[in-house]
Structure formats: C-alpha cells, structure tokens
Amino acid sequence: MEAQYSYLPIESTGFFSKIAVEYVQQHEGLSPFYQHSVSIEGIQAAIQARQQTINHRQLLYDVLVEQSAGLSLTTLQQNNLQAILSENTFTITTAHQPNIFTGPLYFIYKIIHAIQLADYLKVQLPQYHFIPFYYMGSEDADLDELGTITIDGKQLTWQTKQTGAVGRMKVDQSFLQLIEEIKGQIDVLPHGKQLSTLFANAYTLGKTIQQATLELVHTLFANFGLLILIPDNARLKKVFEPVIIKELSEQFSHQAVEATIREMQQHYPIQTQGRTINLFYLMDTYRERIECENNVFVVKKAGLQFSKEAILEELQQHPERFSGNVILRGLFQETVLPNIVFIGGGGELAYWLELKRVFESAGVPYPMLLLRNSFVLIQERQLEIWRSLQFSVEDLFKPVLHLQNEYAKRHSDYSLSLNDEIAQIRAIYALISAHAAKADSALTTHVQVLQHRAIEKIEQLEKKMARAERRKYATDMQRIANIKTQLFPNNNLQERVENFSVLYGKHGPELFHHIYAASKSFGQQMGIIAMS
C-alpha cells in the first residue's frame, strides 16, 4: 500500500502555541529554560551529562523483567532489555497516561516518534545503543479525560464508580460493554476484528488498567522493540526517596519553579504554577494532595495527619504511597531511566520548560526536549477531491468559510470584493468631513459615525453576495465542509480527538509503518499522510 507524505512548518497551521513554535525555532528568549539544542550535538551533550550521574540500570532491568512476565517478547525487545545493563545504552522516552484503548491518535504518534528517533540515532552514533521507551503515567486520577475516547465521531465513555489513580482501576462489566460497542463500529472493516480481539485480550475482567494498557501497547509495538515501564512501583520509588525527603523537608521544587515562572511569564502563558508541596498521597481508591499546616503534614480529603517524623517513616515503609504531581513526575522519570530525550506535545514541553531549575536542585540530568511529530491522516480519494477543488495541503488548515469564499471568488463571473468601492466611499467621506469642518469642527465626529455605518452596510452586502455565490456551488461547498469536518473534528486537529481504531481497522499494521516512514527525527513539523 503506497502513501504520500508532505510537511508544513507548525507555525503555518494555526494549531500550536507561541511557546511551542518558538521552541521549535530555538528562539533565543527560551534558551535559559532548556539544556540541550535539538540536534546530534544536543544528543551528545545529553549523553555526556547522563554518563556523569548514577543510573539505576540493574533495578530498572529487574522491574522490567518482572512487569513483562507472561508477555512474549520479540528478539528486538529481548536485546533492548538486556542492553539496559550496558553503560552505553540510553533511552528515548515518551510518556502518557493509560487512556482507555490508547485515547487520541497522538498517543500512537508519540510512541512511533520515540521508535523512529532511537533507530535514527543508532545509525548516527553507532558507539551507543538507544531504546524507545513508553513511560506510563498510570497514577493520573483524571478519569474524565482518560476514560473517554472518540471513534469515527462517536464518543464512548467508561461509566464506573471507581476512584483514585486510573492505572489502578480494574476492568469491570461496563468496560466490557465498551469493547462490544467498539466491535460494532470496527469489525466490519478489513482489520477491525484483529484489533477488537487485541482489545478483548488486553482488557479482561478484573485486570488493572495499567496492566491492560501495558499488554495492549506491547502487542501493538513489540516488533518495533518498544519497552514499557509502569512507574507505580515501590522499588522504583525507593530510589526517588531522597528527592521526596527534600520536597517534604524543604519544598524545594516550589521555590525552583517560582523563580522560573517570574522570568517566563513576561513572555509566555504559564502552564502550571505547582504547589508548596508537589506530592500526592496515593492509595488504591484516592490520590490526594499532601499539604503542610503548622509543621503537620495533612491529607485533608483522606482525614490523615502526620508529624514530620511520621511522614518520613511512612515514606521509608511505603514509598509507593507517594506520587509526584506534574512538577515532580518528570524528575522521577529521569531518575529511574538512563534517558537523554523526552518527546512530548506542545503542552508537555511548555511545563517541562518550567522545570530546569527543579532538575538542577535535585541533581538529575535534564533531557533534550523534542516536540512530537504531528500528522493529518487523509485518504488519497479525499486528497484528490481536495486538489480538484484547486486547494493545496496548506489550505487544509484554513477555516471552512474562508475556503468556501475563496472557491466562490475563483469561480464567480464577477468580483465579489467591494474593496475598491469601500475605498471610494472613504474618499467621499473624507471630502464631506473637510467640508463640514469648515462649519463646525465638532461635526467631523458625526461624519466618522456616518462613514462607519455606510461601510458596515456595504460589508454586509459583500457577505450576502458571497453567500449567494456559494449557493451556486452547493455541491462543492459541501465537499469542502465534509473534508474539513472529517480531518478537523470540532475544528480541532484530528490527532487530538480521534482514536486510531478506525484507521487501523482500514489499514492494519501498515498504518504504523506509514507513520514511522513519515516521522522526522528532529523535524518537529506537521506531516500530511495520504493513504489509499
């Protein structure tokens, strides 16, 4: 199956924040907030920094072996797992919560970007070994976000009364009903039954969401050598204990972030302010903030109180009960992985750019930050229709009404623009204003009001002319609207709304190979993939 690939700078799409665009452009104003440039030289610098710190390779290996028990590892995965123990091995990591059925398409894009970059770096720097990693944010408790997916425009929501970290929740009967609904949507597609079977095998009654997600993602990406880590693990958190002690004793991360925010907010919106203590207390049914009041540590919603000595004892006995929020999550990730690159979306990069001082305070190497690849997936037939309407791929990102008006203007027998006439009206009113001013200078304001009303009426007429012309081309107007709706649901990027299920049902595993082929190592561009 052939595919066509084309690319646009992200700033031309209108869907990326100022900070994301300027990071991609390596804007000088952002340089104080990151460590390594997006380049091979940046990779080498990140490796050098990582080599100068303690890496918990044996522990990571042991936990990965334990978590992959019962899974059938490919030869590539086995080699990558064994390579963890080598001092010349480094990880290329992306992180994401365990959204049900993988959530939006960009979940897939992030992982494939990590895989493609690891393969690229093996060729560029053959003296090292690079492993693509998916680090699962399974302690996230936002079920409203993680428990909803959209498949071909239909929203499906997991109705469960479970609370706490989503990764620790268990597949129940209502979850199994979702699988049946998905089957009804995708089983009619060429590869639909293959995928719905993967879902059914991963999400079995009573299994935790984090385990089901691990099994599903493993099955989808085993042939690419991807390794997956569930960080909700007592042994992993044990090596993070010194940082947690520092946070409880000094509230160091808040101070570090606060200093950065003061500098950054002069030019960019702030992604997260953090809290005085950036830790949660985590149990199976809740994940609640730890706060300090009068030297007493409290978990208000759970009704718990600890003295400083008691909470440090709790940490020593139960490190798995302590969970970092967005300020400390990345620090934990970089503590347990020998990581050199973190791949994330625009929002993720925005909050990582606030964290450099946090890493410095904790003595943990700060990785290279890389904006994940983004794509619009379009059927070749759709692209043919689009081009027959005389639009380019760049035009895909323009508003529907703008495109329809442009089409009507191109095909109209007369000009739909009244700009020349409006210019003449302005000239006439300028003469009237000058004449009226001779009688009373205050009348110029009245003339300006009359001019504004006149031009407003003419602009309304212009819109009515365009609307009338659009009606002449109703079929083509509908084609434009249909393609835009399919590729930009709710006027958003396809990758931020749609799940991968329908596309996989149509194209099977080839879908991932096309995304891999279209992925740019350091490109940080918007890709358009046209598939038959």
Residue pairs with C-beta under 8 A, 6 or more apart in sequence:
1 507
1 510
1 514
1 531
1 532
2 532
3 514
3 517
3 518
3 529
3 530
3 531
3 532
4 380
4 383
4 529
4 530
5 517
5 518
5 527
5 528
5 529
5 530
6 393
6 527
6 528
6 530
7 520
7 523
7 525
7 526
7 527
7 528
8 393
8 394
8 397
8 525
8 526
8 528
9 525
9 526
10 16
10 20
10 21
10 24
10 371
10 374
10 524
10 525
10 526
11 21
11 24
11 25
12 394
12 397
12 526
13 397
13 526
14 397
15 397
15 492
15 493
15 526
16 346
17 269
17 346
17 347
17 350
18 268
19 30
19 268
19 269
19 346
19 349
19 350
19 353
20 346
20 349
20 350
20 371
22 29
22 30
23 30
23 34
23 349
23 353
23 369
23 371
24 38
24 371
24 524
26 37
26 38
29 267
30 353
32 263
32 356
33 260
33 264
33 353
33 354
33 356
34 353
34 356
34 366
34 369
35 45
35 46
35 49
35 356
35 366
35 367
35 368
36 42
36 43
36 45
36 46
36 366
36 367
36 368
36 369
37 368
38 368
38 369
38 370
38 522
38 524
39 522
40 124
40 125
42 368
43 121
43 124
43 125
43 340
43 341
43 368
44 125
46 90
46 340
46 341
46 365
46 367
46 368
47 90
47 125
47 128
47 340
49 365
49 366
50 90
50 338
50 339
50 340
50 365
51 87
52 365
53 363
53 364
53 365
55 87
55 338
56 239
56 335
56 336
57 84
57 85
57 86
57 87
57 89
57 338
58 85
59 235
59 236
59 239
59 336
60 84
60 229
60 236
60 336
60 337
60 338
61 81
61 84
61 85
62 235
63 229
63 233
63 235
63 236
64 81
64 84
64 227
64 229
65 81
67 214
67 228
67 229
67 230
67 233
68 81
68 218
68 228
71 215
71 218
72 222
73 81
73 222
74 222
74 223
74 225
76 223
76 224
76 225
77 222
77 225
77 226
77 227
79 225
80 129
80 131
80 225
80 227
81 227
83 89
83 129
83 131
84 131
84 227
84 338
86 129
88 127
88 128
88 129
89 128
89 129
89 130
89 131
89 338
90 128
90 129
90 130
90 131
90 338
90 339
90 340
91 130
91 131
91 132
91 133
91 227
91 337
91 338
91 339
91 340
92 114
92 117
92 118
92 121
92 130
92 131
92 132
92 133
92 339
92 340
92 341
92 343
93 114
93 133
93 134
93 135
93 333
93 337
93 339
93 341
93 342
93 343
93 367
94 110
94 111
94 113
94 114
94 133
94 134
94 135
94 342
94 343
94 344
94 372
95 134
95 135
95 136
95 137
95 329
95 330
95 333
95 342
95 344
95 348
96 103
96 107
96 110
96 134
96 136
96 137
97 103
97 136
97 137
97 138
97 140
97 142
97 145
97 146
97 166
97 167
98 136
98 137
98 138
98 140
98 146
98 166
98 167
98 209
98 210
98 212
98 213
99 107
99 145
99 146
99 149
100 146
100 147
100 148
100 149
100 158
100 175
100 178
100 209
101 149
101 178
101 182
101 199
101 216
101 499
101 501
102 108
102 213
102 216
102 217
102 220
102 499
102 500
103 146
103 149
103 499
104 149
104 150
104 495
104 496
104 497
104 498
104 499
105 375
105 377
105 494
105 495
105 496
105 498
105 499
105 500
105 503
106 345
106 372
106 374
106 495
106 496
107 500
108 500
108 512
108 515
109 372
109 373
109 374
109 375
109 495
109 515
109 519
110 343
110 344
110 345
110 372
111 132
111 134
111 217
111 221
111 226
112 224
112 373
112 512
112 515
112 516
112 519
113 343
113 370
113 372
113 373
113 519
114 132
114 133
114 134
114 226
114 341
114 343
115 132
115 221
115 224
115 225
115 226
115 516
116 516
116 519
116 521
117 130
117 132
117 341
117 343
117 370
117 519
117 521
117 522
118 130
118 131
118 132
118 225
119 130
120 521
121 128
121 130
121 521
122 128
122 129
122 130
131 225
131 227
132 224
132 225
132 226
132 227
133 226
133 227
133 228
133 229
133 337
133 339
134 217
134 221
134 226
134 227
134 228
134 229
135 229
135 231
135 333
135 337
136 167
136 210
136 213
136 214
136 228
136 229
136 230
136 231
137 167
137 329
138 165
138 166
138 167
138 168
138 209
138 210
138 213
138 230
138 231
138 232
139 165
139 167
139 231
139 232
139 280
139 282
139 287
139 323
140 146
140 165
140 166
140 167
141 163
141 164
141 165
141 166
141 286
141 287
142 166
143 158
143 160
143 162
143 163
143 166
143 169
146 166
147 157
147 158
147 160
147 166
148 155
148 156
148 157
148 158
149 155
149 156
149 499
150 156
150 489
150 497
150 498
150 499
151 182
151 185
151 186
151 498
151 499
151 501
151 502
152 185
152 498
152 502
153 489
153 498
154 185
156 178
156 181
156 182
158 174
158 175
158 178
159 174
160 169
160 172
160 174
160 175
162 169
162 170
162 172
162 285
163 285
163 286
164 282
164 283
164 284
164 285
164 286
164 287
165 232
165 282
165 284
165 287
165 323
166 209
167 208
167 209
167 210
167 213
167 230
167 232
168 208
168 209
168 210
168 232
168 284
169 208
169 209
170 206
170 207
170 208
170 209
171 203
171 204
171 205
171 206
171 207
171 208
171 209
171 212
172 205
173 205
175 203
176 203
176 205
179 196
179 199
179 200
179 203
182 196
182 199
182 501
183 192
183 193
183 196
185 192
185 501
185 502
186 192
186 195
186 196
186 501
186 502
186 505
187 193
187 196
189 502
189 505
189 506
190 505
190 506
190 508
191 504
191 505
191 506
191 507
191 508
191 509
192 501
192 505
194 508
195 501
195 504
195 505
198 216
198 219
198 220
199 216
201 215
201 219
202 212
202 213
202 215
202 216
202 219
203 212
203 216
204 212
210 230
210 232
211 230
214 228
214 230
217 226
217 228
218 226
218 228
220 512
221 512
224 512
224 516
229 336
229 337
231 237
231 332
231 333
231 336
232 282
232 320
232 323
233 320
234 318
234 319
234 320
236 332
236 336
237 244
237 319
237 320
237 322
237 332
238 319
239 335
239 336
240 319
240 331
240 332
240 335
240 336
241 315
241 316
241 319
243 328
243 331
243 332
243 335
243 362
243 364
244 279
244 315
244 319
244 322
244 324
245 312
245 315
246 252
246 361
246 362
247 253
247 277
247 278
247 279
247 328
248 277
248 279
248 290
248 297
248 308
248 311
248 312
248 315
249 308
251 276
251 277
251 292
252 358
252 361
252 362
253 274
253 278
253 327
253 328
253 331
253 358
253 361
254 274
254 275
254 276
254 277
254 278
254 327
255 361
256 355
256 357
256 358
256 360
256 361
257 272
257 273
257 274
257 327
257 354
257 355
257 357
257 358
258 274
259 357
260 354
260 355
260 356
260 357
261 270
261 273
261 354
264 270
264 353
264 354
268 350
269 350
270 354
271 347
271 350
271 351
271 354
272 326
272 327
272 351
272 354
274 325
274 326
274 327
275 289
275 291
275 325
275 327
276 291
276 292
277 289
277 290
277 291
277 292
277 297
278 324
278 325
278 326
278 327
278 328
279 289
279 290
279 322
279 323
279 324
279 325
279 328
280 287
280 288
280 289
280 290
280 322
280 323
280 324
280 325
281 287
281 288
281 289
281 290
281 299
281 302
281 304
281 321
281 322
281 323
282 320
282 321
282 322
282 323
283 302
283 321
286 301
286 302
287 323
288 299
288 300
288 301
288 302
289 299
289 300
290 297
290 298
290 299
290 311
290 322
291 297
291 298
291 299
291 300
292 298
295 307
295 308
296 305
296 306
296 307
297 305
297 306
297 307
297 308
297 310
297 311
298 304
298 305
298 306
299 305
306 314
314 321
315 321
315 322
324 331
324 332
326 351
327 355
327 358
328 358
330 342
330 352
330 355
331 355
331 358
331 359
331 362
331 364
333 339
333 342
334 342
334 359
334 364
334 365
334 366
334 367
335 362
335 364
339 367
340 367
340 368
341 367
341 368
341 369
341 370
342 352
342 367
342 368
342 369
342 370
343 370
343 371
343 372
344 352
344 369
344 370
344 371
344 372
345 371
345 372
346 371
349 369
349 371
352 369
353 369
355 366
356 366
359 365
359 366
360 366
370 522
370 524
371 524
373 518
373 519
373 520
373 523
373 524
373 525
373 527
374 493
374 495
374 525
374 526
374 527
375 495
375 515
375 518
375 526
375 527
375 528
375 529
376 396
376 487
376 493
376 494
376 495
376 526
376 527
376 528
376 529
377 494
377 503
377 529
377 531
378 386
378 396
378 487
378 528
378 529
378 530
378 531
379 530
379 531
379 532
380 530
380 531
380 532
382 483
382 486
382 487
382 530
383 393
383 530
385 479
385 483
386 393
386 395
386 396
386 483
389 407
389 476
389 479
389 480
390 407
390 410
391 403
391 407
391 480
393 528
395 403
396 483
396 484
396 487
396 488
396 528
400 480
400 481
400 484
403 480
403 484
404 470
404 477
404 480
404 481
405 416
405 466
405 470
407 470
407 473
407 476
407 477
407 480
408 416
408 466
408 469
408 470
408 472
408 473
409 415
409 416
409 417
409 466
409 469
411 473
412 469
416 462
416 465
416 466
416 469
417 462
418 458
418 459
418 461
418 462
418 465
421 458
422 455
422 458
422 459
425 451
425 454
425 455
425 458
426 451
426 455
429 447
429 448
429 450
429 451
429 454
432 447
433 443
433 444
433 447
433 448
433 451
436 443
436 444
436 446
436 447
437 443
437 444
470 477
487 494
488 494
489 497
489 498
490 497
500 511
503 511
504 511
507 514
507 531
511 531
514 529
514 531
515 529
518 527
518 529
519 527
520 527
